[in-house]
Every structure is written in structure tokens, then in C-alpha cells.
């Protein structure tokens, strides 16, 4: 009996020791490897905290030794660190995080840092060289467009593309009238307001908007193109910032009033429409898209690049902007069933990978290389701000109302219209990121590229007639 009791006590002590070992000595046992694993599962954006700390130290060492170069591996690290750090700051600010502060901070903080020389000169130069030489903005847009188009139901795709031109056209006309009236009332003058404030907002960004617009204005007025460009660029920048903030606000409104939004769908859901939005939830756990083979994913990525190169060729042959040509080719491939269901699923994986991992690094690169902080600040005086905000609010509000009338989701329609007042392709990325609706990129490209081209063509005809 005593023996049994002794055995029981021994067993109890052994059990207790194991328990104590798991708890009291858990600092050691839990930290390696379990505690270390838990630490690596904490991330800043996509970067595990230990890797983040190591990369910061490595980049600092490379800067100190003068070994920062514009090669792919180095720039991937720099842009990932910069983009996700800025986005993380924005996402942790109360109120602002609900209206797209992540995208705003990832774009405009690096712009300010570059302007005030708070980024080491070698790093800034490398980012600019890498961004301009690799042109990875268009790799991003190609992946997003192809993936989102492949994920759409064919009938929804057809109806969406036919319908979206109506709110865009109506919104542009109403915004031009309202913006010109507001600017005139504030003393800017009707002609100056219309040609140099309102129209640049809707011209399609910088490269395909402000630059050709300034060239046209210079040819018609005799004013040097550089002077004209300096006038039309600030409204482009501030209009894009306004659109980003309002798009983020609409995302917040959509969470409060779900009936107003399709969470990324332009039209009410129909059977057969793949729900891209269900693939991810902002701030939620990682989601999958089912089993898709690695070779299928690679094939889908190559398909996106192929369509983009075909778009580049179309631009060379007929002058159609490459992203627009690529958009039409992707739609054609979808409508003619030229792409297998398996490849479409691969396109969806490419879309999700690019959206999750490349967006904020891309915005950081855009902020440093393509967003002049001084031009943005130059637009910040009362009459300009009110006129620009009125124009953007009007184009979005009109899209909201017309979209609701046409049985489109009003929030999605307003966001697409917002892209018409954005900073070209870079603005589309920032606006859709703030709105958490990257799958609207095909429609955003219509608003930006086609809408911008039509705007520039018509306004140059008007100016020529008035002269």
C-alpha cells in the first residue's frame, strides 16, 4: 500500500515537474523554437519582425558602405521596407485608417522625404532608376487587370463595360460645370478655372494627361510648354489626393451601409461570377483560392505579360495606349473563351499575389520617383483647394447617383469615376488600394485612359475654336 502511495506520489511529482517544466522553464522551451516561431509569425506588412529588423540593419550597412545599387534584389528590399512601414503607420492612426491612410502614407510620405532630402541620395537615385528602367508599374497593372477580368462572369463583364461609360460621361460634364462655377465664384476666372484647374484633373494623370495637355495648350497659346505644365500639374496632384481620401471614405461608408456596395463588384452578383473580394478580407486572415498548380500560376503570369506586350505593339501600330489595348485583349480572350478555367484560376492567384505583396512597395516607389511634393503643396491655397475638391466630389457624387439609377452598385461606380480624377495609372493603384477594391482596375483604366484621352481631345478642340 505504501509502495502504491509512494508510486502515486512519485508519479504525481513527475507529472508536476513536467507541468512546471512547461510553465516555469517555458521561457527557454517556448522561445526556442516555439517562441521564435511565434515571433516570426508577427509581421509588418508581409515581413516577419526578425527579418524586418535584419533587413533594416542590412540596408543601413549598405548605405554606409555605399553599396546601395538599383539592382532587383536590393530594390525589392528597400521598397518592401519603405512601403509596408509607411502603410503600417497609416493603418494605425485612428479615423484616418478607415479612409485609406495606408495608401496615402505609402505614396505621399516618401514624396515628402525625397523632397526634403531625408532619404539618402544614393537610395533615392537607385529607386528612381529602378522604377523608370523596370517599368514595374505596368507589370502590376497587367497582373491586376488580367486577373480581375479572368475572374469575372462573361455576362457581367459585357454589361459592366457597356454601362460604365454613362456615369463617366455624365460625371465629367457635371463636374466640369460645377468646378468652373466654383472657381469663377472664388475669383479664379472662368477660362483659367476650366482649362487650367478642372480639365487637368480629368486629363488622365501626368504622362498621358498633363504632358500632352500642356503641349496642346502651348501650341495654341504660344506660352512655353514648361510654364503651362507647371500650371496644370498641381491640380492633377491635389485632385488625385482628394480622390484617394474620398475613395477610402466610401470604403468606410460601404461597411456601414452594405446595400450600397458590391464589395468590388460593379453590378449585383449573378451565378457564375467568381467573387474576387471573397478571396481576401482587409485586415483578416490569409485566404486561399483553392488548389492551383505552380506551373498554372506561372502560365497565368506569363499570359498577363504577353497581353501587355501585345498592348505595347498595338500602341506602336495604332497609337492606342498599351494598358487600354491590353485591357481590350484580355476582355476579348475572356469573351471568346480563349482562356481555360484552370488558367483563369491561375490568373486569380497572380492577382491576389500582386495585390497583397506589391501594392505598397509600388506606391512607395511612385512616391519617391513620380510624385513631386512641391507641386502638390503648390496647389494648397484656398480657391484652388475648394475648386479641386468640388470637382472631384461632383464627379464621384454624379457617378454614385447615376450608378444607382442604372442598377450598378453606387459606391463602386463612384470609385471608378474617382479614377477619372486620379494621377493616371499610379493614381488608380492608390485610389483602389484606399478603397480596398483593386478588382475594379479594368474599369478604372477605362476611366483614366479612355476618359482622359477623350477629355484632352475635346478640350483642345474647344480651345482651338475659342482662339
LINWOBEL-V65286 format. One record per residue. RES is the residue in one small letter. SS is DSSP state (A for helix, B for strand, O for the rest). BURIAL is + if it has 16 or more other C-alpha atoms within 10 Angstrom, else -. Layout:
BEGIN
{{RES/SS/BURIAL} {RES/SS/BURIAL}}
END
This chain:
BEGIN
{{x/O/-} {x/A/-} {x/A/-} {x/A/-} {x/A/-} {x/A/-} {x/A/-} {x/A/-} {x/A/-} {x/A/-} {x/A/-} {x/A/-} {x/A/-} {x/A/-} {x/A/-} {x/A/-} {x/A/-} {x/A/-} {x/A/-} {x/A/-} {x/A/-} {x/A/-} {x/A/-} {x/O/-} {x/O/-} {x/A/-} {x/A/-} {x/A/-} {x/A/-} {x/A/-} {x/A/-} {x/A/-} {x/A/-} {x/A/-} {x/A/-} {x/A/-} {x/A/-} {x/A/-} {x/A/-} {x/A/-} {x/O/-} {x/O/-} {x/B/-} {x/B/+} {x/O/+} {x/O/-} {x/B/+} {x/B/-} {x/A/+} {x/A/-} {x/A/-} {x/A/+} {x/A/-} {x/A/-} {x/A/+} {x/A/-} {x/A/-} {x/A/-} {x/A/+} {x/A/-} {x/A/-} {x/A/-} {x/A/+} {x/A/-} {x/A/-} {x/O/-} {x/O/-} {x/O/+} {x/O/+} {x/O/+} {x/O/-} {x/A/-} {x/A/-} {x/A/+} {x/A/+} {x/A/+} {x/A/+} {x/A/+} {x/A/+} {x/A/+} {x/A/+} {x/A/+} {x/A/+} {x/A/+} {x/A/+} {x/A/+} {x/A/+} {x/A/+} {x/A/-} {x/A/+} {x/A/+} {x/O/-} {x/O/-} {x/O/-} {x/O/-} {x/A/+} {x/A/+} {x/A/+} {x/A/+} {x/O/+} {x/A/+} {x/A/+} {x/A/+} {x/A/+} {x/A/+} {x/A/+} {x/A/+} {x/A/+} {x/A/+} {x/A/+} {x/A/+} {x/A/+} {x/A/+} {x/A/+} {x/A/-} {x/O/-} {x/O/-} {x/O/-} {x/O/+} {x/O/-} {x/A/-} {x/A/-} {x/A/+} {x/A/+} {x/A/+} {x/A/+} {x/A/+} {x/A/+} {x/A/+} {x/A/+} {x/A/+} {x/A/-} {x/A/-} {x/A/-} {x/O/-} {x/A/-} {x/A/+} {x/A/+} {x/A/+} {x/A/+} {x/A/+} {x/A/+} {x/A/+} {x/A/+} {x/A/+} {x/A/+} {x/A/+} {x/A/+} {x/A/+} {x/A/+} {x/O/+} {x/O/+} {x/O/+} {x/A/+} {x/A/-} {x/A/+} {x/A/+} {x/A/-} {x/A/-} {x/A/+} {x/A/-} {x/A/-} {x/A/+} {x/A/+} {x/A/+} {x/A/-} {x/A/+} {x/A/+} {x/A/+} {x/A/-} {x/A/+} {x/A/+} {x/A/-} {x/A/+} {x/A/+} {x/A/+} {x/A/-} {x/A/+} {x/A/+} {x/A/+} {x/A/+} {x/A/+} {x/A/+} {x/A/+} {x/A/-} {x/O/+} {x/O/-} {x/O/+} {x/O/-} {x/A/+} {x/A/-} {x/A/-} {x/A/+} {x/A/+} {x/A/+} {x/A/+} {x/A/+} {x/A/+} {x/A/+} {x/A/+} {x/A/+} {x/O/+} {x/O/+} {x/O/+} {x/O/+} {x/A/+} {x/A/-} {x/A/+} {x/A/+} {x/A/+} {x/A/+} {x/A/+} {x/A/+} {x/A/+} {x/A/+} {x/A/+} {x/A/+} {x/A/+} {x/A/-} {x/A/-} {x/A/-} {x/O/-} {x/O/-} {x/O/-} {x/A/+} {x/A/-} {x/A/-} {x/A/+} {x/A/+} {x/A/-} {x/A/+} {x/A/+} {x/A/+} {x/A/+} {x/A/+} {x/A/+} {x/A/+} {x/A/+} {x/A/+} {x/A/+} {x/A/+} {x/A/+} {x/A/+} {x/A/+} {x/A/+} {x/A/+} {x/A/+} {x/A/+} {x/A/+} {x/A/+} {x/A/+} {x/A/+} {x/A/+} {x/A/+} {x/A/-} {x/A/-} {x/O/-} {x/A/-} {x/A/-} {x/A/+} {x/O/+} {x/O/+} {x/O/+} {x/O/+} {x/O/+} {x/O/+} {x/B/+} {x/O/-} {x/O/-} {x/O/-} {x/O/-} {x/O/-} {x/O/+} {x/O/+} {x/O/+} {x/O/+} {x/A/+} {x/A/-} {x/A/-} {x/O/+} {x/O/-} {x/O/-} {x/O/-} {x/O/-} {x/O/-} {x/O/-} {x/O/-} {x/O/-} {x/O/-} {x/O/-} {x/O/-} {x/O/+} {x/O/-} {x/A/-} {x/A/-} {x/A/+} {x/A/+} {x/A/+} {x/A/+} {x/A/+} {x/A/+} {x/A/-} {x/A/+} {x/A/+} {x/A/+} {x/A/-} {x/A/+} {x/A/+} {x/A/+} {x/A/+} {x/A/+} {x/A/+} {x/A/+} {x/A/+} {x/A/+} {x/A/-} {x/A/-} {x/A/-} {x/O/-} {x/O/+} {x/O/+} {x/A/+} {x/A/+} {x/A/+} {x/A/+} {x/A/+} {x/A/+} {x/A/+} {x/A/+} {x/A/+} {x/A/+} {x/A/-} {x/A/+} {x/A/+} {x/A/+} {x/O/-} {x/O/-} {x/O/-} {x/O/+} {x/O/-} {x/A/-} {x/A/-} {x/A/+} {x/A/+} {x/A/+} {x/A/+} {x/A/+} {x/A/+} {x/A/+} {x/A/+} {x/A/+} {x/A/+} {x/A/-} {x/A/+} {x/A/+} {x/A/-} {x/A/-} {x/A/+} {x/A/+} {x/A/+} {x/A/+} {x/A/+} {x/A/+} {x/A/+} {x/A/+} {x/A/+} {x/A/+} {x/A/+} {x/A/+} {x/A/+} {x/O/+} {x/O/+} {x/A/+} {x/A/-} {x/A/+} {x/A/+} {x/A/-} {x/A/+} {x/O/+} {x/O/-} {x/O/-} {x/A/-} {x/A/+} {x/A/+} {x/A/+} {x/A/-} {x/A/+} {x/A/+} {x/A/+} {x/A/+} {x/A/+} {x/A/+} {x/A/+} {x/A/+} {x/A/+} {x/A/+} {x/A/+} {x/A/+} {x/A/+} {x/A/+} {x/A/+} {x/A/+} {x/A/+} {x/A/+} {x/A/-} {x/O/-} {x/O/-} {x/B/+} {x/O/+} {x/A/+} {x/A/+} {x/A/+} {x/A/+} {x/A/+} {x/A/+} {x/A/+} {x/A/+} {x/A/+} {x/A/+} {x/O/+} {x/O/+} {x/O/+} {x/O/+} {x/A/+} {x/A/+} {x/A/+} {x/A/+} {x/A/+} {x/A/+} {x/A/+} {x/A/+} {x/A/+} {x/A/+} {x/A/+} {x/A/+} {x/O/+} {x/O/+} {x/A/+} {x/A/+} {x/A/+} {x/A/+} {x/A/+} {x/A/+} {x/A/+} {x/A/+} {x/A/+} {x/A/+} {x/A/+} {x/A/+} {x/A/+} {x/A/+} {x/A/+} {x/A/+} {x/A/-} {x/A/+} {x/A/+} {x/A/-} {x/A/-} {x/A/+} {x/A/+} {x/A/-} {x/A/-} {x/A/-} {x/A/-} {x/A/-} {x/A/-} {x/O/-}}
END
